[in-house]
């Protein structure tokens, strides 16, 4: 998982999001990133590929550096690494791509990728995909494809979201994995009677509740509606979104109280201590279970609408794009093809075993139990979503979605007012 230095979750902070919005509106970015690339006709040396890196924390930075050194050894090319602090990279990306970006650069699949591809700011990777497509499941290709049907990103690593629990606690109390929403309600009722908070919940950081919304929306309304809603093509005041919040309202009494004052790490600790029964989060939650990793397990969010079953999994994908006019197009294509290989991805994962290789050809024998489960869940999914803030306009995520979800948690009886506010903001943002 690509993480920001300020938070272990791969989500831009609200301040950073607002800065990114300003950058998108044409406000100058802080100098640095945009000036370092050789792309956009920058005339980089033909034996060198420039690489825009957002892995600024030391462990992942060392890991990606080792991967690129391996590429140098295999290809005979040199890689010039341009590393920027993670949030700063995000804030400057718009100006960076319009200036002289690096030949190959770090970014995210889904809406974030499509946004720049459809502006014509990144390079078409369809030729590379024609060589590497057999190494990816259809859902990953879908998440790397823009509206023109072409691919603009090579997936590298990813991690799924799910309902986490401690096997020992469930075995002791006789709990079984729920397959449907009604089964999860029955299980939650039993957990509450047993003195547990059925569903650990935290919303102080503003983003965890987005995960709950996503799960409910694509379980109820399906993948395509969810993607269209995130893109501003569906009505936030419509009956389908209303059903999502009505369903959440039914589940809210089973969630840990006072979520707006709790960080996700605290919610994870309540699960680790056996005070909560389940917790919806990404596999990075394992950071809070040192010494108990093998006791940690998860299951995909239960079925709600049989038409869609459990066909969609939230599994953010980090990968690499190519600049529109790389200084070394042949070298860039070779590097991107290399980054699609199991060897490159597994070498990186030695530094972060909370996520998995995007390639379906990766040898999973060295994975821990959580990674093996993550790989299985992703492989079985028909569709992959990225997480609300990656699948929609960042202005909507940072303001309307965050404030709307927080308001709902505070007052779930005021759904109509909340949805009107979200719908009004969506109309403003997506019609500009």
Buried (B, 14 or more C-beta within 10 A) or exposed (E): BBBBEEBBBBBBBBEBBBBBBBBBEEEEBEEBBBEBBBBBEBEBBEEBBBBBBBBBBEEBBEBBBBBBEBBBEEBEBBBBBBBBBBBBBBBBBBBBBBBBBBBBBBBBBBBBBBBBBEEEBBBBBBEBBEEBBEBBBEBBBBBBBBEEEBBBBBBBBBBBBBBBBBBEBBEEEEBEBBBBBEBBBEBBEBBBEEEBBBBBBBBBBBBBBBBBBBBBBBBBBBBBBBBEBBBBEBBBBBEBBBBBBBBBEEBBBBBBEEBBEBBBBBBBBBBBEEBBBBBBBBBBBBBBBEEBBEBBBBBBBBBBEEEBBBBBBBBBBBBBBBBBBBBBBEBBBBBBBBBBBBBBBBBBBEBBBBBBBBBBBBEBEEBBEBBBBBBEBBEEBBBBBBBBBBBBBBBBBBBBBBBBBBBBBEEBEEBEEBBEBBBEBBBEBBEE
